[in-house]
Amino acid sequence: MKTAWNTLRVKAIALLVGAILLVVALASVISFFLGGAGHIQRMEDREAAQIAPLVRLAQRLPPTADLDPLVRAAPPPGQVMDMPSEGMSRSLARTGLSNPVTVIGLDDGQPPVAAVRLADGRYLVTPLGMPPPPQGRFGEMVAWLALIAAGTTAATAFAISRLTRPLSLIEEALDSVSGTGDLPHLEETGTTEVRAAARTINRLSDQLRAALETRMRIVAAAAHDLRTPMTRMRLRAEFIEDDEEREKWLHDLEEVDRIADSAIRLVREEVRPDMKVELSLDRLAREVVDDLVSMSLPAEVGRMEPVRVLGHGLALKRAVRNLAINAATHGRKARLSVFVEGGTAVLEVKDEGPGIPEHLLPRVFEPFFRIDPARQPSGPASGAGLGMAIAKEIVERQGGSLSIFNATTRGLVQIIRLPLPDARASLRKSA
């Protein structure tokens, strides 16, 4: 399952930002060790060269000499700076003096001082030309690094978004594919790559639409052409003397005729752009129940709320009728309910049958699919295995959805969901 963090764009941004920050960190470290350390040592050597004559002079004079405040009994109070102290001691040693040096940062923010321990235990204290020790700079360093990371991330994200725009365009187009398989038309604007991706998607959409219509027309033509030899076969069957054998032939021919008629209807639903009108969904459901009762099929009206939807009345009625016939013939009784749920119109067809095995539910909308062909009933309610496919095609053509699942207790539930109309979506109202 794809998540917001498991995408090519996020991975590319993370990789580039990490690489840039790593380069910046390495460059900073290398710059410090190659340039910073040498600069600090040269500065310490200059300070030691200035302090060395004073140390030699102070050690040659008698202890009674008044050298205050240059020579003191103890170093001044302040913060001892360990690393500068070690560096100044090494620099002073390079001048030939082994006196230990303590670098002290004064509390008043003045430049640090060097306290050199003389041979008699006193300290020669002299200011250093070094900058004062930084105070509270860790937070500033963290903020600086955070600013670099944020700027790098923003710039990289913008660049990656521009580079991956063609891929995003393809993803958006595939996500917006309608239930009928139509790809949306994309505006061919933007950069060269974006225009090329949009042009390719539009060309693919046109080719798919043309191939689908060609296939559907071939199926319709084949189904239509079957009727001519079927008519001849029906006439010949009428002359069969054996009544039982004649009925078998006529029954088989009727089934083939239903299959051909269902195929033609399916094709018409896929290639015909019907005009939608506002209609009463609850009235349509009642009419379907009346039709089934007139066919001696068990059907009844359940919960009925006044609901209006946009759709093609004849096609939608055919879809509901197919679902109701399935429920009445295979589920012992069809119970139709209409209500509003979650801002959508719902037409529910529920039966009292054994349901459908769970592993076969994903296949119920496949053309010519039957759970058990040997148990297919005969008569006007018998089907060719296209009823569910036609119903799904009709519903999705009208902006709705069709779902099917087994009830928790007993029976099968078929649910049509259609969007509720509004003033702008309504093309015209029917009485």
Secondary structure, 3 states (H helix, E strand, C coil): CCCCCCCHHHHHHHHHHHHHHHHHHHHHHHHHHHHHHHHHHHHHHHHHHHHHHHHHHHHHCCCCCCCCCCEECCCCCCEEEHHHHHHHHHHHHHCCCCCCEEEEECCCCCCCEEEEECCCCCEEEEECCCCCCCCCHHHHHHHHHHHHHHHHHHHHHHHHHHHCHHHHHHHHHHHCCCCCCCCCCCCCCCCHHHHHHHHHHHHHHHHHHHHHHHHHHHHHHHHHHHHHHHHHHHHHHHCCCCHHHHHHHHHHHHHHHHHHHHHHHHHHHHHCCCCCEEEEHHHHHHHHHHHHHHCCCCEEEEEECCCEEEECHHHHHHHHHHHHHHHHHHCCCEEEEEEEECCEEEEEEECCCCCCCHHHHHHCCCCCCCCCHHHCCCCCCCCCCCHHHHHHHHHHHCCCEEEEEECCCCCEEEEEEEECCCCCCCCCECC
